[in-house]
Every structure is written in C-alpha cells, then in structure tokens.
C-alpha cells in the first residue's frame, strides 16, 4: 500500500513543508493537486516546486473559499492540510485573519469532506505552540493546552475540529504537532515561520543575527525531510485516525549553541544577544522540547537528520538560490 496513482490534495502546497511534501509524493507516483493563495506573508513561492512544476496541478485558491474547496476535495484519496497562518506576532496584530484561516477555513474544509468526500484521509499540520509555556519537559501529548497567543488558540480549534469530525462523522483525520521545522524552501525573508529563517538570511547576507535574551533557551528542531516522512507514515496507517502526535528531537540544544553551529557550518558569520523586544517577551515560552514517543511507538518514526547535517544542507540550498527567497 502506497501513494502510487493516488489522488493527493495539499493545501498550502507552495509553502515550505507543503512543497517538500509534494516533491516526495511525485517521487512516489502520486497525482497531486496543490492549493495555495500565495498570500505574500505566508511563505508560498513558485520557486519551491520548480523541479516538479510540470508534474503537479496548482490551483491558486484560498482555503477560505468554501466554493472552490468543495470542488477540489472531490475524489481525492488524501488531504495534507497544511495551509495556515503561522506567525505568532501576526496573530496578535491581526487576530481576525488568523481566526478565519486557522479556524473557520478548517471547518469549511471538513464540511466539504463530510458532504462530498467522507472517505478521504486527512493529516492536519498543527503546532507545539498551543502547549504554551511548558509545565514539564519533555512535553508529551497529555501536557495541558495553555496557548500564549491567538495563533495557538486558533490552531487548537482547527485541531479539535479535525478530531471531532473523525469521531462523529468517521472522516479519518490525524494531527501532527510540529516543532521548529527547518530546511530548504523555508521562508527566510523574516521570522514569520521560524526564527531560523531570518537567522539564515542574515548569515548569508553577512549581517549579525540576533538572539533574544541570554540564549540559554532550549529548543528542538526537525529537518524537513524527517517531517515529510512523518506526514506520509501517518497518512498510510490505519491506526492513526483520531490521534494527535508530537514531533520532536531527543537532542535539544540552546539558542546559543544553535547559533554557534550555524556559524560553524557556514564557516563565517556573527550573532549577538539582545534584550527581549516588548512584543515578544510576553509570548516567549522559555525552554521547549517535545516527547515524540507516541509516534515512535505507533509508526516507528524518529528524526534521522542531525541539526549539524540539516543546517549544512539548508545553507547550501540558500547559497545557490538566495535571490528567490529574499
């Protein structure tokens, strides 16, 4: 059982994770339709699918458009639901747009599935951000949900809708709570997807990148190929429906160490610690790393790419393609 000749719909497919997922699924012989609105701040980039542009169908549509979603969802075997607003700061400055994309649009997608394709398998991309400030480490799926921003609340709602539609309507839905994903095709114009984006840009542009606070905060990272593997494993398994899984890494490192490893990989560069900006101080979560034993037990998933190897691959990609991402 695999993806060969299966019809796969990917929302947000021109974005970072969606495009890497699309490339892998083309290799596996799937028939792919990508939905992406190309809203400038959200990371969609046609360069991301340059290598497969003749092998996928791209629909420039917004997941908030329930009429187009209704038609696009029909006859699909799988839905990788990755479209979303990911910036924590943007969610605080424009909360209603975050609500529309991360909550209302998710309900529209699930309603379209219920009415027009109840046999579809859905994997929804969620975030570790909804846990808020950890009460214990590593954070497992039973940790209390206490979001520190609007984005976390709306992603929690999106998650809950997917699990509800699984439990009530039998629409096979699973959730992956992602941590700091990085790799080729990441948005690096700014820090909207992850702080690593702007760090990478500044490093390549010979500008010092900034660490907020003392830099001792612990983080875990997943290279995008490992994350793509998790999505595929969850989609193909019968035992994942109605379940929520953390991703993570058992070798978390501090922000200072992260910065040092990036400079070492690039062979040059500089960084400096500065006090927390006011707009970030209140939503910072301190140390965080996740417990991914549940997905490891159910599906055998664990990250394979070390941060040292992954960041080297990432920097090489942007050295060759920088102008397409800044």
C-alpha positions as CSV (number, residue, x, y, z in Angstrom):
1,X,0.0,0.0,0.0
2,X,1.4,3.3,-1.0
3,X,0.8,6.6,-2.9
4,X,1.3,5.4,-6.5
5,X,-1.6,6.7,-8.6
6,X,-3.4,8.0,-5.5
7,X,-5.0,11.4,-5.7
8,X,-3.5,13.8,-3.1
9,X,-4.6,17.3,-2.3
10,X,-2.2,19.6,-0.4
11,X,-3.4,22.9,1.0
12,X,-0.5,25.4,1.3
13,X,1.4,23.2,-1.1
14,X,3.6,26.1,-2.4
15,X,4.8,26.7,1.1
16,X,7.8,25.3,2.9
17,X,6.6,21.9,4.2
18,X,3.9,21.5,1.5
19,X,6.4,21.9,-1.4
20,X,8.8,19.4,0.1
21,X,5.9,17.0,0.7
22,X,4.8,17.5,-2.9
23,X,8.3,16.7,-4.3
24,X,8.4,13.5,-2.3
25,X,4.9,12.4,-3.4
26,X,5.8,13.0,-7.0
27,X,8.7,10.6,-6.5
28,X,6.2,8.1,-5.0
29,X,3.9,8.3,-8.1
30,X,1.0,10.3,-6.6
31,X,-1.3,12.6,-8.6
32,X,-1.0,15.9,-6.8
33,X,-3.2,18.9,-6.7
34,X,-1.8,21.9,-4.8
35,X,-4.0,24.7,-3.3
36,X,-2.2,27.9,-2.4
37,X,-3.3,31.5,-2.2
38,X,0.2,32.9,-2.4
39,X,-0.6,35.5,0.2
40,X,2.7,37.3,0.3
41,X,3.4,36.9,4.1
42,X,2.7,33.2,4.3
43,X,5.7,31.6,2.5
44,X,4.2,30.3,-0.7
45,X,6.7,30.5,-3.5
46,X,6.5,29.1,-7.0
47,X,10.3,28.5,-6.9
48,X,9.6,25.8,-4.3
49,X,8.1,23.5,-6.9
50,X,10.4,24.4,-9.8
51,X,11.6,20.8,-10.1
52,X,8.1,19.3,-10.3
53,X,6.1,22.1,-11.9
54,X,5.1,20.0,-14.9
55,X,4.0,17.1,-12.7
56,X,1.5,18.7,-10.4
57,X,-1.7,20.7,-10.8
58,X,-1.7,24.1,-9.0
59,X,-4.9,25.8,-8.0
60,X,-4.4,29.4,-6.9
61,X,-7.2,29.5,-4.4
62,X,-7.7,30.4,-0.8
63,X,-8.8,27.8,1.8
64,X,-11.4,30.4,3.0
65,X,-13.2,30.0,-0.4
66,X,-15.6,27.2,0.5
67,X,-17.0,27.0,-3.0
68,X,-13.6,26.1,-4.6
69,X,-12.7,23.8,-1.8
70,X,-15.9,21.9,-2.4
71,X,-14.9,21.0,-5.9
72,X,-11.3,20.4,-5.3
73,X,-11.9,18.0,-2.4
74,X,-14.0,15.6,-4.6
75,X,-12.4,12.2,-5.5
76,X,-9.2,12.9,-3.5
77,X,-7.7,10.0,-1.6
78,X,-5.6,12.1,0.8
79,X,-5.6,15.6,2.1
80,X,-2.5,17.1,3.7
81,X,-3.9,20.1,5.3
82,X,-1.0,22.5,5.7
83,X,-2.5,25.9,4.8
84,X,-2.3,28.2,7.8
85,X,-1.2,31.5,9.3
86,X,1.9,30.6,11.3
87,X,3.2,33.9,12.6
88,X,2.6,34.4,16.3
89,X,3.2,38.1,16.1
90,X,0.8,38.5,13.1
91,X,-1.8,36.6,15.0
92,X,-1.7,39.2,17.8
93,X,-1.8,42.2,15.4
94,X,-4.4,40.7,13.1
95,X,-6.3,38.2,15.1
96,X,-9.4,38.0,12.9
97,X,-7.5,37.0,9.9
98,X,-5.8,34.3,11.9
99,X,-9.2,33.2,13.1
100,X,-10.5,33.0,9.5
101,X,-7.6,30.9,8.2
102,X,-6.7,28.7,11.1
103,X,-10.2,28.0,12.4
104,X,-13.1,29.0,10.2
105,X,-11.5,27.7,7.0
106,X,-10.7,24.4,8.7
107,X,-14.3,23.9,9.5
108,X,-15.2,24.7,5.8
109,X,-12.7,22.1,4.6
110,X,-14.1,19.5,6.9
111,X,-17.7,20.2,6.0
112,X,-16.7,19.8,2.3
113,X,-15.2,16.4,3.2
114,X,-18.3,15.4,5.1
115,X,-20.6,16.3,2.2
116,X,-18.5,15.4,-0.8
117,X,-15.7,13.0,0.2
118,X,-16.2,11.3,3.6
119,X,-13.7,8.6,2.7
120,X,-10.7,10.9,2.4
121,X,-7.8,10.6,4.8
122,X,-6.6,13.9,6.3
123,X,-3.4,14.8,8.1
124,X,-3.6,18.2,9.7
125,X,-0.5,20.3,10.5
126,X,-0.6,21.8,13.9
127,X,2.0,23.3,16.2
128,X,3.7,22.8,19.6
129,X,2.9,26.5,20.2
130,X,-0.5,25.6,21.6
131,X,1.1,24.0,24.7
132,X,2.3,27.4,25.8
133,X,5.0,27.6,28.5
134,X,5.9,24.0,29.4
135,X,5.0,22.8,32.9
136,X,7.3,19.9,32.4
137,X,9.9,18.6,29.9
138,X,9.8,16.9,27.5
139,X,6.3,17.9,26.6
140,X,4.1,14.9,25.7
141,X,0.6,15.0,24.1
142,X,-1.0,14.9,27.6
143,X,0.5,18.2,28.6
144,X,-2.1,20.9,29.4
145,X,-3.0,23.2,26.4
146,X,-2.4,26.8,27.5
147,X,-1.7,28.9,24.4
148,X,0.2,32.1,24.9
149,X,-1.0,33.8,21.7
150,X,-4.0,33.9,19.3
151,X,-2.3,31.6,16.9
152,X,-2.1,28.8,19.5
153,X,-5.8,29.2,20.3
154,X,-6.9,29.1,16.7
155,X,-4.6,26.1,15.8
156,X,-6.1,24.3,18.8
157,X,-9.6,24.9,17.4
158,X,-8.5,23.7,14.0
159,X,-7.1,20.5,15.6
160,X,-10.3,20.0,17.6
161,X,-12.5,20.2,14.6
162,X,-10.4,17.5,12.8
163,X,-10.6,15.1,15.8
164,X,-14.4,15.9,16.2
165,X,-15.1,15.1,12.5
166,X,-13.1,11.9,12.9
167,X,-15.0,10.8,16.0
168,X,-18.5,11.9,15.0
169,X,-18.6,11.6,11.2
170,X,-15.9,8.9,10.7
171,X,-13.7,11.2,8.5
172,X,-10.2,9.7,9.0
173,X,-8.3,12.6,10.4
174,X,-4.9,12.8,12.3
175,X,-2.9,15.7,13.7
176,X,0.8,16.4,13.8
177,X,2.1,18.9,16.2
178,X,5.2,20.3,14.6
179,X,8.1,21.9,16.4
180,X,10.8,24.0,14.8
181,X,11.0,22.6,11.3
182,X,13.8,23.9,9.0
183,X,15.4,23.1,5.7
184,X,15.3,24.0,2.0
185,X,12.3,26.2,0.9
186,X,11.8,27.7,4.4
187,X,10.7,31.3,4.3
188,X,13.8,33.3,5.2
189,X,12.5,36.9,4.4
190,X,11.7,37.3,8.1
191,X,10.9,35.3,11.2
192,X,7.2,34.5,10.3
193,X,7.7,30.8,10.0
194,X,10.6,30.3,12.5
195,X,13.3,32.5,13.9
196,X,15.8,30.2,12.0
197,X,14.6,31.8,8.7
198,X,15.8,35.3,9.5
199,X,19.0,33.9,11.1
200,X,19.7,32.1,7.8
201,X,19.1,35.2,5.8
202,X,21.3,37.4,7.9
203,X,24.1,34.8,8.0
204,X,24.1,34.6,4.2
205,X,24.0,38.4,3.9
206,X,26.9,38.8,6.3
207,X,24.8,40.5,8.9
208,X,24.9,39.5,12.6
209,X,21.7,37.7,13.6
210,X,20.1,38.4,17.0
211,X,19.3,36.1,19.9
212,X,16.6,37.4,22.2
213,X,17.5,37.0,25.9
214,X,20.5,35.2,27.3
215,X,20.3,32.5,24.6
216,X,20.1,29.6,27.1
217,X,16.6,28.7,26.0
218,X,16.4,25.1,24.8
219,X,14.7,24.2,21.5
220,X,14.3,21.0,19.5
221,X,14.5,21.0,15.7
222,X,13.3,18.7,12.9
223,X,14.7,18.7,9.4
224,X,12.0,18.9,6.8
225,X,12.7,15.5,5.2
226,X,12.0,13.9,8.6
227,X,8.8,15.9,8.9
228,X,7.7,14.8,5.4
229,X,8.3,11.2,6.4
230,X,6.1,11.6,9.4
231,X,3.2,13.0,7.3
232,X,3.5,10.1,4.9
233,X,3.6,7.5,7.7
234,X,0.6,8.9,9.4
235,X,-1.4,9.1,6.2
236,X,-0.8,5.5,5.3
237,X,-1.5,4.0,8.7
238,X,-4.9,2.7,9.7
239,X,-4.1,3.2,13.4
240,X,-3.6,7.0,13.3
241,X,-7.2,8.2,12.7
242,X,-8.4,10.4,15.6
243,X,-4.9,10.6,17.1
244,X,-2.6,13.6,17.8
245,X,1.1,13.2,17.6
246,X,4.0,15.3,18.7
247,X,7.1,15.5,16.6
248,X,10.4,16.5,18.2
249,X,14.0,15.6,18.8
250,X,15.7,13.9,21.6
251,X,18.8,16.1,21.3
252,X,17.5,19.6,22.1
253,X,20.1,22.5,22.1
254,X,20.2,26.0,23.3
255,X,19.7,29.0,21.1
256,X,23.4,30.0,21.7
257,X,24.5,26.5,20.6
258,X,22.2,26.7,17.6
259,X,23.7,29.9,16.5
260,X,27.3,28.6,17.0
261,X,26.6,25.5,14.9
262,X,25.2,27.7,12.1
263,X,28.2,29.9,12.1
264,X,30.4,26.8,12.1
265,X,28.6,25.2,9.2
266,X,28.8,28.4,7.1
267,X,32.5,29.0,8.1
268,X,31.8,32.6,9.0
269,X,29.1,34.9,10.5
270,X,28.3,36.5,13.8
271,X,25.4,36.7,16.3
272,X,24.7,38.7,19.4
273,X,22.3,38.5,22.3
274,X,19.9,41.4,22.9
275,X,17.1,42.0,25.4
276,X,13.7,40.7,24.5
277,X,11.5,43.1,22.4
278,X,8.4,44.0,24.3
279,X,6.1,42.4,21.7
280,X,7.8,39.1,22.1
281,X,8.6,39.0,25.8
282,X,5.0,38.1,26.9
283,X,4.6,35.3,24.4
284,X,8.0,33.6,24.8
285,X,7.7,30.1,26.1
286,X,11.1,29.6,27.6
287,X,12.6,26.1,27.2
288,X,10.8,23.7,25.0
289,X,11.4,20.2,23.6
290,X,8.8,17.6,22.8
291,X,8.3,13.9,23.6
292,X,7.6,12.0,20.3
293,X,7.4,8.5,21.8
294,X,3.8,8.1,20.8
295,X,4.5,8.4,17.0
296,X,7.7,6.3,17.6
297,X,5.7,3.6,19.2
298,X,2.8,3.6,16.7
299,X,4.7,4.1,13.5
300,X,8.4,3.7,14.2
301,X,9.2,7.4,13.4
302,X,12.1,9.2,14.8
303,X,14.2,12.0,13.3
304,X,17.2,10.8,11.3
305,X,19.0,14.1,10.3
306,X,21.1,15.8,12.9
307,X,21.0,19.6,13.2
308,X,24.6,19.8,12.1
309,X,23.8,17.9,8.9
310,X,20.5,19.5,8.3
311,X,21.7,23.1,8.7
312,X,24.6,22.4,6.3
313,X,22.2,21.1,3.6
314,X,19.9,24.1,4.3
315,X,22.7,26.7,3.9
316,X,23.9,25.1,0.7
317,X,20.4,25.4,-0.8
318,X,20.1,29.1,0.0
319,X,23.7,29.8,-1.2
320,X,22.5,28.6,-4.6
321,X,19.0,30.1,-4.5
322,X,19.1,33.1,-2.2
323,X,17.7,35.7,-4.7
324,X,14.5,33.6,-5.0
325,X,13.8,33.9,-1.2
326,X,14.7,37.4,-0.1
